[in-house]
Amino acid sequence: MFEPVSREPQNAIALIFDLEGFSRFFNQPDVSHYLAAFLNHVFGAVQLILKGGDAYWTTKPVVFNSLGFTILQEKFMGDGALIILLPPKPQTTDNDHTRTLCNRLWTLKNNFHRVLERCADDVPVHDLPPRIRFGLARGSVIELKLNGSIEYVGFCINLASRLQKYCPELGFISSARVGLSQETLSTHGYVKVVATQIRGFPKEIVFVDKDELKLLPKERFSELFADLKKAKSGE
């Protein structure tokens, strides 16, 4: 049975990643022998983003510092994972840890092939998931306890899940609710747009990489997004 809520809702970041093609990978013969090794490489890369270490997938050698997040939950979800993060300080505009988190996730997404190269000896399987996608959102999460285990619920979890699969061509979409200013987003190559077709979240303001968005066909953009200024003016 669920126990009564033991604490107030917490303002957290929900990070969800999905391994594109995981089902195809999993259905190969005897892949179960290598499943844990593969997932350890992927989870290890994401953990390195959060906790610091040698970012071997970057173009130039970089040693990441810890971002200071508290990990409330890390949960495998079949073809990806949910990670709920408690920022090291209350929400303020342009928290360095949030900006850096976004930049590191985007870099990992673009260099995921190097993670696959790293795990080649441990996972001698041809058809590995070729891409990783990230969705990021922020909001209140509520802790529930069931038979001693802890679960979290919150709209930001649902939103992050829908963002990671909303436009697979992009691979990284964050809700603007994470709290970064327009100036910071522009400086780091992101642009705000309105996602118009997210179930349960109509006209959600998100940010994506500006250059990657430009590569999206116009028809595809019109199907999924709207220009922020035009949306506000009602055009």
N, C-alpha and C positions, 0 to 999 in steps of 0.2 A: 504494500500500500504506500501511497505517497504520504510523506510527512508534511506537516504544516511548514510554510515558508519561514525560513530561519533568519533571513536578513532582508534589508531593503533592496529594491532593484539597483543594479550597478550600471554605470555608463561605460560601455565596453565597445571594442572593435571586434566585429565578426569577420574573420578571414576564411574564405573557402577556396580551395583549389580543386581542380578536376584534371585527371589524366586522360587526355583525348586518346581513344582507341584502347582503353584498358580492357574492355570486354573481349576484344579480339585477341589481345595479348594473353588474357587469362584462359581462353579456350584452346590454346595450343597444347599439344601432348606434354604431359609431365611438367608443366610450367610451375606446378605447386612447389617443386624442389627449389625454385629460384625466386618465388614470390616475396618472401621476407627480405631477401638480399636487395631486390629491386626497390621495394618500399623503403628500406632503410637508407638507401642512397638519396631518394627523393625527400623523405622526411628530414634527413640529415642536412640537406641543402637549405630547407626552409628554417630549420632550427638554427643553422649558422647565420641566417639573415637576422634572426631575433636575438640570439645570444652572443654572436661574434665568432670570429675565426677566419681562416684562410679561404677567401672566396675564389676558388680555383676556376670558376667558370667565366670570370670577367676577362676582358681583353688584355688588361694589364694586371699584374699581381696586386691584390688588395687584401689587407687584413681588416675585416669589419670589427668595429667595437660593438659592445652589447647595447641594445636600444632601451633596455630597462623595463620592458613590458613584463607584467605578471601574467603567466599563462593560466587562465582559469580552467580551460578544458582543451584537450587535443583528442580528436575523435576521428577514426577512420570510418569512411562512409561508403565503402564498396568500390568506388572508382575515384576517390579523392579524399579530402579531409576537411573537417571543421576545426578551426583554432579560434578560441575566444580569448581576447587579450585585454587586460586592464592596463591602461596607460600609466606611466609613472607619476603623472601629476594631473590635476583637473584640466578639463578642456579649455584651451586658449587658442586663439588664432595662430596658425603657423607653428605648432609644436614641432620641434626638430625631429622628434622620434617618429611622428606620423609621416612627415615628408620623406624622411630617409627610408622608412618602411616601404612606401609606395615606389620610390626609385629603385630600391633593391629588388622588389618583386618584379618590376618591369624588366630589369636587367636579367634576372633569372629566367623569366619567360622567353626573352629573346635569345638566350644562350643555353637553353635546355639541352641542346644536342651535346654539350660538353659534359653534362651530368650523365647522359647515356654513354658517352665515350668512357667516362670514369668507371662505370659499372660493367663494362664489357666482359672483363675476366670473371666477375662474380655471377653474371647473368648471360650465359652463352646462348641467348635466344634471339632470333632474327627480328621478329615483329614486336619491338618494344613500343610503348606509347610515345609517339613522336613529339607531342606538344603538351604543355601544361597551361591551364587557364586560371586566372585569379579574379575573384570578386571580393570587394571590400565595402563594408558599411559600418555605421556607428549608431548606437542607441542603447536603450535600457534592456538589460537581460535579467531574468528572474531565475533564481536557483531553486531547483526542486530535488528532493531526495526520495529515491525509490529503492527499498531494500538495501540501504547502505550506500548505494551509488548516487552520484550527483549528476544531474542533467540541467541544462539551461534552455530557456525559451525566450523568444523576443523577436520583434519585427525585423530587427537588423540581421538576424540569422537568416530569415526567409529572403530578405532583400539581397544579401550577399550571395546566396545560392542562385538566385535568379539572374544576378548580374554576371556571374562567371560563364553562364551559358547563353546570355542574351545575344551577343554578337561574337560568335567564335572566331571570326576573322581578326578581331582585335586582341583578344586574349587577356587583356587587363582592363577592367572597368571598376571604378570606385564611385560610390555615392559621394556627392559633395558634402554630405553631412559629417564627414570625418573632420572638417573644420580647417581647411587650408585656404588662404586668401587668393584672390584672382592674381595678384602680383606674383606670389610664390608659384602658383600653377604655371603662369606664363613663363617665368624664369626657367622652370624645369621642363618646359616643352609640353605641358598639358593644356587642354582646352575644355571648357564646360559646354555641355550640350544637354538637351532634354531628351531622355529616353521615353518614348511615347507609348510603348506596347508592353511594359512590364506588368504582368498580372498582379493586381492588388496594390500596385504603386503607380498610379497614373501620373504622367508628366514628372517623373523623378529626375532631378538635376544630377548629372553625373559628370565625371571628368575622365578623359582618355588621352592617349598620346596624340598630339596634333598631327604629326607627320603620318602616323598610321591611319588616322581618320581620313586624311586626304586621299589615301589609296583606295578607300572604300568606294565602290561604284555609286554614282548619284542615286540610282534607283534603290540601292540597298540602304543608303543613308536616309532617304525619304521614307522608306518603309519602317525604320526603327528609331530615327532621331529627328529632332527639330532644332534649328538654330535658337540659341537661348534668347537673343534679342527679339527675334520674330515671335517666339512663343509668348514672351512677356507682353508684346504689343498686340497680340491676338491675331497676327497675320496668318 
